[in-house]
Amino acid sequence: MTSRTKTDSASNARDLNSKSRHDTMLGTLLILGSAVAWSTMGIFVRLVPEADVWTVVFWRSIFGGFSIIALAMIERGRFSFEWRRTLTPAGIAITTLIASGIFSAIYSMQNTTIANACVIYSTVPFMAAVLAWLWFRERPAGRTLLCTFVAGAGVVITVGGTIALGGDHLKGDLAMVYGTFSIAMMTVIMRRYRDTPMLESVALACFVAAAFAFFFTDPFEISTGDIVLLGIFGIITQGGGLGIYTIGARRLPSAQAALLSASEMPMSPLWVWIFFNEMPANETFIGGAFVAAAILWNIGMELRKPPDAGLESVPEFPEVGQKAIRSNAP
């Protein structure tokens, strides 16, 4: 009897290990899939060059907002939303920040290279750490301070190359600096007011952005084909990418999921280089290397920590705070 019990225990252990490996593999593929989905943002912007920022924001936000609502229904298994809780001062601030971030992200990518926009936006976690320290004195670890300095240096180098190019490139870079600030500030507010419903806030921000954009454009001036492209743009880079990420993230440690999703940064400029021959300035490569090194080192150190160690450093986005909003910027 004892021998049989041991055999059963060993069999159960093998089954658990097999399931764990399967979950890890599936989670890895799903996170990489979500990174691919988000990295297509630059492609869609370049596919509709005739559409102005108002038109792009209108159609992308309409389709994106409904795709997030659909995701919420699938996640919760019911048609239930908490819109009232988005009308608190914190909820209104979050909605405003997200909506303005949507505009700044699209404007940025229309006026600078996708690579520049990605490099600047990738510093969101470090800017959030600084804002958290300034607001409620959440002291960042020494590693985070160093990474923030390195990432900041990378942004300065990137923008410096943009100044040399002239034209509207600098406006595009500055727009993404604001977009980065808006999302970082939203992150800090969400951490302080955790009862704010995040999916509802993101969906509401999409609809607010669409309504605002409607007053400055006739969204039906563009062709039906372009409308379809912008609709796919919203679904893939918002509800679709977020849904895939959410399913995958449940199967992996948060630091490992963050590391895999960071693959979006090099993929975004890669696609526009392949399909549109868009080559950024040399300074962008240098600045991007600084930012990428800061991100990967910070996440790498997190992965090396023992499982029971508390998180330090960068304030983590809530699930939607990090990834649904990442849908609204490169």
Secondary structure, DSSP 8 states (H G I E B T S, - for coil): -HHHHHHHHHHHHHHHHHHHHHHHHHHHHHHHHHHHHHHTHHHHHHH-TTS-HHHHHHHHHHHHHHHHHHHHHHHHTSS---GGGGGSHHHHHHHHHHHHHHHHHHHHHHHS-HHHHHHHHTTHHHHHHHHHHHHH-----HHHHHHHHHHHHHHHHHHHHHHHH-TTHHHHHHHHHHHHHHHHHHHHHHHH-TTS-HHHHHHHHHHHHHHHHHTT--TTSS-HHHHHHHHHHHIIIIIIHHHHHHHHHTTS-HHHHHHHHTTHHHHHHHHHHHHH-----HHHHHHHHHHHHHHHHHHHHHHHS-TTS---SS----HHHHHHHHTT--
